[in-house]
């Protein structure tokens, strides 16, 4: 109650006519983060619901926490630490990346909101945590800042801000860093020489082969880690993408709260498995002995399917479109992995490509429904 009284007391200062009215959008962002907005629609049809966008984003962040905390533990375990010490080591390593992501991203969004005299959008609450989770833990902070700035400015704001962007912002940041600074993202400059008895560096790369689990699978057709290790997350990879188990726990939270679409999520996994089995049957020889389910256990496949392919802004809006976009995303990810060895992680490119196609797919789905209904009327 005391905090509510304090907010109400200083609110006139930031309202129209107040001394700090030019910071109205900034104050509104903090107020609506703390409390549900007390404004209601005055006319027209509307839906009463206790959940606004900030609360929805909070559910997604909650769903990300299992993978995030496992990433903290696994980062420490790879330098021979155990228990709480391992988790604390990983948390300390990732915290600066998270801080930079939020400071730069929210700073730019707040600046755009002030310039446009609009409310601050909530979409970056999730993006700010996703970006560090899909990058190597050793990524330089200045590189993270550049990727975030590019994603927010050119991936969101030039299109009009949250809800208007075509491409997933987190993947926009990663693809920028990936192509602009390839050695630091997937080359010899990513990892440092903290070797362990497991033969894996603290940053998640095999010390003997110099490859992540996915890169080793793509180039050699085999992997030294078992399927159970891959499912639990004890394999090399980016910070938050290794544990399929933790990602599926997050998926259960999203599906239970109905925040994410099960149609898209299911279809991504179905598309990946379908093409995986196809290549297992008639693909390149080095892939024929690899079980199709390995594709969803390594790399960013599971994380992308659960948290990025289901993005309600950049994915399909129609139910049929969700099936189509999801299936094609999973299939395209496996296609890129198998056919193009230069890009062993196909999930990033597959999601971004389908982001661009999603509006077109929705258009044809709607047109097909219109034609079908016209035929029913004639009958």
C-alpha positions as CSV (number, residue, x, y, z in Angstrom):
1,X,0.0,0.0,0.0
2,X,2.9,2.4,0.8
3,X,4.4,1.9,-2.6
4,X,1.0,2.5,-4.3
5,X,0.6,5.7,-2.3
6,X,4.0,6.9,-3.4
7,X,3.3,6.2,-7.0
8,X,0.0,8.0,-6.9
9,X,1.7,11.0,-5.1
10,X,4.4,11.5,-7.7
11,X,2.2,10.7,-10.7
12,X,1.0,14.3,-11.3
13,X,4.6,15.4,-11.8
14,X,4.9,13.1,-14.8
15,X,1.3,13.7,-16.1
16,X,0.4,16.3,-18.7
17,X,1.2,19.7,-17.3
18,X,3.7,18.4,-14.7
19,X,7.3,19.4,-14.5
20,X,8.5,16.1,-15.8
21,X,5.7,15.4,-18.3
22,X,8.2,14.7,-21.0
23,X,9.0,11.5,-19.1
24,X,5.4,10.4,-19.0
25,X,6.0,7.2,-21.0
26,X,8.9,6.2,-18.8
27,X,6.9,6.7,-15.6
28,X,4.0,4.8,-17.2
29,X,6.3,1.9,-18.0
30,X,7.4,1.6,-14.3
31,X,3.9,2.0,-13.0
32,X,2.3,-0.7,-15.2
33,X,5.3,-3.0,-14.4
34,X,4.4,-2.7,-10.7
35,X,0.6,-2.6,-11.0
36,X,-2.1,-3.7,-13.5
37,X,-3.3,-0.6,-15.4
38,X,-6.5,0.9,-14.1
39,X,-7.7,2.2,-17.4
40,X,-10.6,0.6,-19.3
41,X,-12.1,1.0,-22.7
42,X,-15.0,3.5,-22.9
43,X,-16.8,2.3,-26.0
44,X,-16.9,-0.6,-28.4
45,X,-16.5,-4.3,-27.8
46,X,-13.7,-5.3,-25.4
47,X,-12.6,-8.4,-23.4
48,X,-12.2,-8.3,-19.7
49,X,-9.0,-10.2,-18.6
50,X,-6.7,-10.0,-15.6
51,X,-3.6,-10.5,-17.8
52,X,-1.9,-7.7,-19.7
53,X,1.1,-8.0,-21.9
54,X,3.6,-7.6,-19.0
55,X,2.0,-10.5,-17.1
56,X,2.2,-12.6,-20.3
57,X,5.8,-11.8,-20.7
58,X,6.4,-12.7,-17.1
59,X,5.1,-16.2,-17.8
60,X,7.5,-16.6,-20.7
61,X,10.4,-15.5,-18.4
62,X,9.3,-18.0,-15.8
63,X,9.3,-20.7,-18.5
64,X,12.9,-19.7,-19.5
65,X,14.2,-20.1,-15.9
66,X,14.8,-23.9,-15.9
67,X,17.0,-23.7,-19.0
68,X,18.7,-20.5,-17.6
69,X,19.5,-22.1,-14.2
70,X,20.8,-25.3,-15.9
71,X,23.0,-23.2,-18.1
72,X,24.5,-21.6,-15.0
73,X,25.2,-25.0,-13.4
74,X,26.6,-26.5,-16.6
75,X,28.9,-23.6,-17.2
76,X,30.4,-24.2,-13.7
77,X,30.4,-28.0,-14.0
78,X,32.6,-27.8,-17.1
79,X,35.4,-26.2,-15.0
80,X,35.2,-29.0,-12.5
81,X,33.0,-27.2,-10.0
82,X,30.1,-28.8,-8.3
83,X,26.7,-28.0,-6.7
84,X,26.0,-24.4,-5.7
85,X,29.5,-23.3,-6.6
86,X,29.1,-24.4,-10.2
87,X,25.8,-22.6,-10.5
88,X,27.2,-19.5,-8.9
89,X,30.1,-19.5,-11.3
90,X,27.8,-19.7,-14.3
91,X,25.5,-17.0,-12.9
92,X,28.4,-14.6,-12.4
93,X,29.6,-15.3,-16.0
94,X,26.2,-14.7,-17.6
95,X,25.0,-11.8,-15.4
96,X,27.0,-9.1,-17.2
97,X,25.6,-10.3,-20.6
98,X,22.1,-10.1,-19.2
99,X,22.7,-6.7,-17.7
100,X,24.1,-5.3,-21.0
101,X,21.2,-6.8,-22.9
102,X,18.6,-5.1,-20.8
103,X,20.4,-1.8,-20.3
104,X,21.1,-1.3,-24.0
105,X,17.8,-2.8,-25.3
106,X,15.5,-1.0,-22.8
107,X,17.5,2.2,-23.1
108,X,16.8,2.3,-26.8
109,X,13.2,1.4,-26.4
110,X,12.7,4.0,-23.7
111,X,14.3,6.6,-25.9
112,X,12.0,5.8,-28.9
113,X,9.0,5.9,-26.6
114,X,9.9,9.3,-25.4
115,X,10.6,10.6,-28.9
116,X,7.3,9.3,-30.2
117,X,5.4,10.1,-27.0
118,X,4.1,6.6,-26.8
119,X,3.9,3.9,-24.1
120,X,6.9,1.7,-23.6
121,X,6.2,-1.7,-25.0
122,X,6.8,-4.9,-23.0
123,X,8.1,-7.2,-25.7
124,X,11.8,-6.7,-24.7
125,X,11.3,-8.2,-21.3
126,X,11.6,-11.7,-22.9
127,X,14.0,-10.7,-25.7
128,X,16.5,-9.3,-23.2
129,X,16.9,-12.7,-21.5
130,X,16.7,-14.7,-24.7
131,X,19.6,-13.0,-26.4
132,X,22.3,-14.0,-23.8
133,X,20.9,-17.5,-23.7
134,X,21.4,-18.1,-27.4
135,X,25.0,-16.9,-27.5
136,X,28.2,-18.4,-26.3
137,X,28.9,-17.4,-22.7
138,X,32.3,-16.0,-23.7
139,X,30.8,-13.5,-26.2
140,X,32.4,-10.0,-25.5
141,X,30.0,-7.6,-23.9
142,X,30.6,-4.9,-26.5
143,X,29.5,-7.5,-29.1
144,X,26.3,-8.3,-27.2
145,X,25.6,-4.6,-27.0
146,X,26.0,-4.2,-30.8
147,X,23.8,-7.1,-31.5
148,X,21.1,-5.8,-29.1
149,X,21.2,-2.3,-30.6
150,X,20.9,-3.7,-34.2
151,X,18.0,-6.0,-33.2
152,X,16.0,-3.2,-31.4
153,X,16.7,-0.4,-33.9
154,X,16.6,-2.3,-37.3
155,X,14.6,-5.4,-36.2
156,X,11.9,-3.6,-34.3
157,X,11.8,0.2,-34.2
158,X,12.1,0.8,-38.0
159,X,9.0,-1.3,-38.4
160,X,7.1,0.6,-35.7
161,X,8.1,-1.1,-32.5
162,X,6.8,-4.2,-30.7
163,X,4.0,-5.9,-32.5
164,X,5.0,-4.5,-35.9
165,X,8.4,-6.3,-36.3
166,X,8.7,-8.9,-39.1
167,X,11.6,-10.9,-37.6
168,X,12.2,-12.4,-34.1
169,X,14.3,-9.7,-32.3
170,X,16.4,-12.2,-30.3
171,X,17.4,-14.1,-33.5
172,X,18.0,-10.8,-35.3
173,X,20.6,-10.0,-32.7
174,X,22.2,-13.4,-33.0
175,X,22.3,-13.5,-36.8
176,X,23.9,-10.0,-36.8
177,X,26.6,-11.1,-34.4
178,X,27.0,-14.4,-36.2
179,X,27.7,-12.9,-39.6
180,X,29.5,-9.8,-38.4
181,X,31.8,-11.6,-35.9
182,X,31.9,-15.2,-37.1
183,X,35.2,-16.1,-35.4
184,X,33.9,-15.0,-32.0
185,X,30.6,-16.9,-32.5
186,X,31.6,-20.1,-34.1
187,X,35.3,-20.0,-34.7
188,X,38.6,-20.2,-32.9
189,X,38.0,-17.1,-30.8
190,X,34.9,-18.3,-29.0
191,X,36.5,-20.6,-26.5
192,X,39.3,-20.3,-24.0
193,X,41.5,-23.0,-22.6
194,X,39.9,-24.2,-19.4
195,X,40.1,-27.9,-20.2
196,X,38.4,-30.4,-18.0
197,X,38.5,-34.2,-17.6
198,X,35.4,-34.3,-19.8
199,X,37.3,-32.8,-22.7
200,X,35.0,-29.8,-22.9
201,X,35.9,-26.2,-22.3
202,X,34.0,-24.0,-19.9
203,X,32.4,-22.3,-22.9
204,X,30.9,-25.5,-24.3
205,X,33.2,-26.9,-27.0
206,X,34.9,-30.2,-27.4
207,X,38.6,-29.8,-26.5
208,X,39.7,-32.6,-28.7
209,X,37.8,-31.7,-31.9
210,X,37.2,-28.0,-31.5
211,X,33.5,-28.3,-32.3
212,X,30.2,-28.1,-30.5
213,X,28.0,-31.2,-30.3
214,X,26.0,-30.1,-33.3
215,X,29.0,-29.2,-35.4
216,X,30.6,-32.5,-34.5
217,X,27.4,-34.3,-35.5
218,X,27.2,-32.4,-38.8
219,X,30.8,-32.8,-39.9
220,X,31.6,-36.4,-38.7
221,X,28.2,-38.1,-38.7
222,X,28.8,-39.2,-35.1
223,X,28.8,-37.7,-31.6
224,X,30.7,-38.7,-28.5
225,X,27.8,-37.8,-26.2
226,X,24.9,-40.2,-25.7
227,X,21.3,-39.3,-26.4
228,X,20.6,-39.1,-22.7
229,X,23.4,-36.7,-22.2
230,X,22.0,-34.6,-25.0
231,X,18.5,-34.7,-23.6
232,X,19.6,-33.7,-20.1
233,X,22.0,-31.0,-21.4
234,X,25.5,-32.4,-20.7
235,X,26.8,-31.4,-24.1
236,X,28.6,-28.4,-25.6
237,X,26.4,-25.5,-26.9
238,X,25.3,-22.0,-26.3
239,X,24.4,-21.0,-22.7
240,X,20.6,-21.8,-22.6
241,X,20.1,-24.3,-25.4
242,X,21.8,-27.5,-24.3
243,X,19.1,-29.1,-21.9
244,X,16.1,-30.3,-23.9
245,X,14.6,-31.5,-20.6
246,X,14.6,-28.0,-19.1
247,X,13.3,-26.5,-22.3
248,X,10.4,-29.0,-22.3
249,X,9.6,-28.0,-18.7
250,X,9.4,-24.4,-20.0
251,X,7.2,-25.7,-22.9
252,X,4.8,-27.3,-20.4
253,X,4.5,-24.0,-18.5
254,X,3.7,-22.1,-21.8
255,X,1.2,-24.6,-22.9
256,X,-0.5,-24.9,-19.4
257,X,-0.9,-21.1,-19.3
258,X,-1.9,-21.0,-23.0
259,X,0.7,-18.4,-23.7
260,X,2.3,-20.2,-26.6
261,X,0.6,-22.1,-29.5
262,X,0.8,-25.9,-29.3
263,X,0.1,-26.0,-33.0
264,X,3.3,-24.2,-33.9
265,X,5.4,-26.0,-31.3
266,X,4.1,-29.5,-32.2
267,X,4.6,-28.8,-35.9
268,X,8.2,-27.7,-35.6
269,X,9.1,-30.9,-33.8
270,X,7.1,-32.9,-36.4
271,X,8.8,-31.2,-39.3
272,X,12.3,-31.8,-37.9
273,X,11.6,-35.4,-37.2
274,X,10.0,-36.0,-40.6
275,X,13.0,-34.7,-42.5
276,X,15.3,-36.3,-40.1
277,X,13.8,-39.7,-40.9
278,X,13.9,-38.9,-44.6
279,X,17.6,-38.2,-44.5
280,X,18.1,-41.3,-42.3
281,X,16.5,-43.3,-45.1
282,X,17.9,-41.7,-48.3
283,X,20.2,-38.9,-47.3
284,X,24.0,-38.5,-47.3
285,X,25.8,-41.6,-46.1
286,X,27.2,-40.0,-43.0
287,X,23.7,-39.1,-41.8
288,X,22.0,-42.5,-42.4
289,X,23.2,-44.0,-39.2
290,X,22.1,-41.0,-37.1
291,X,18.7,-41.3,-35.4
292,X,16.3,-38.6,-36.5
293,X,15.6,-37.5,-32.9
294,X,19.2,-36.4,-32.5
295,X,18.3,-33.3,-34.4
296,X,15.9,-32.1,-31.7
297,X,18.4,-32.9,-28.9
298,X,21.4,-30.9,-30.1
299,X,21.9,-27.3,-31.1
300,X,19.2,-24.7,-30.7
301,X,16.3,-26.8,-32.1
302,X,14.3,-27.3,-29.0
303,X,14.8,-23.7,-27.7
304,X,13.9,-22.3,-31.0
305,X,10.8,-24.5,-31.4
306,X,9.5,-23.6,-27.9
307,X,10.4,-20.0,-27.4
308,X,11.1,-18.4,-30.8
309,X,9.1,-20.2,-33.5
310,X,6.0,-19.6,-31.3
311,X,6.5,-15.8,-31.1
312,X,2.9,-14.5,-31.7
313,X,4.1,-11.4,-33.5
314,X,6.4,-13.0,-36.1
315,X,4.8,-16.4,-36.6
316,X,1.6,-17.3,-38.4
317,X,-1.7,-16.0,-37.0
318,X,-4.2,-18.5,-38.5
319,X,-4.4,-22.0,-37.1
320,X,-3.7,-23.6,-40.4
321,X,-0.8,-21.3,-41.0
322,X,0.7,-22.3,-37.6
323,X,0.8,-25.9,-38.7
324,X,2.4,-25.0,-42.1
325,X,4.9,-22.5,-40.7
326,X,5.8,-24.8,-37.8
327,X,6.3,-27.9,-40.0
328,X,8.4,-26.0,-42.6
329,X,10.5,-24.4,-39.8
330,X,11.5,-27.8,-38.4
331,X,12.0,-29.3,-41.8
332,X,14.1,-26.4,-43.1
333,X,16.3,-26.4,-40.0
334,X,17.2,-30.1,-40.6
335,X,17.7,-29.4,-44.3
336,X,20.2,-26.6,-43.6
337,X,22.1,-28.8,-41.1
338,X,22.4,-31.7,-43.5
339,X,22.9,-30.1,-46.9
340,X,24.9,-27.0,-46.0
341,X,27.8,-27.9,-43.7
342,X,28.8,-24.2,-43.5
343,X,25.8,-23.5,-41.2
344,X,25.5,-26.5,-38.9
345,X,22.9,-24.7,-36.7
346,X,20.0,-24.4,-39.1
347,X,17.3,-23.4,-36.6
348,X,18.2,-19.7,-36.6
349,X,18.0,-19.4,-40.3
350,X,14.9,-21.5,-40.6
351,X,12.9,-19.4,-38.1
352,X,14.0,-16.1,-39.7
353,X,13.1,-17.4,-43.2
354,X,9.7,-18.5,-42.1
355,X,9.1,-15.2,-40.3
356,X,9.3,-13.6,-43.7
357,X,6.9,-16.1,-45.2
358,X,4.4,-16.3,-42.4
359,X,2.3,-13.3,-43.6
360,X,2.1,-14.7,-47.1
361,X,1.1,-18.1,-45.8
362,X,-1.6,-16.5,-43.7
363,X,-2.9,-14.6,-46.7
364,X,-3.4,-17.7,-48.8
365,X,-5.0,-19.6,-45.8
366,X,-7.5,-16.7,-45.4
367,X,-8.2,-16.6,-49.2
368,X,-8.7,-20.3,-49.3
369,X,-11.2,-20.0,-46.4
370,X,-13.1,-17.2,-48.2
371,X,-13.3,-19.3,-51.4
372,X,-14.5,-22.3,-49.4
373,X,-17.3,-20.4,-47.7
374,X,-18.4,-18.8,-51.0
375,X,-18.8,-22.3,-52.5
376,X,-20.9,-23.3,-49.5
377,X,-23.1,-20.2,-50.0
378,X,-23.7,-21.1,-53.6
379,X,-24.6,-24.7,-52.7
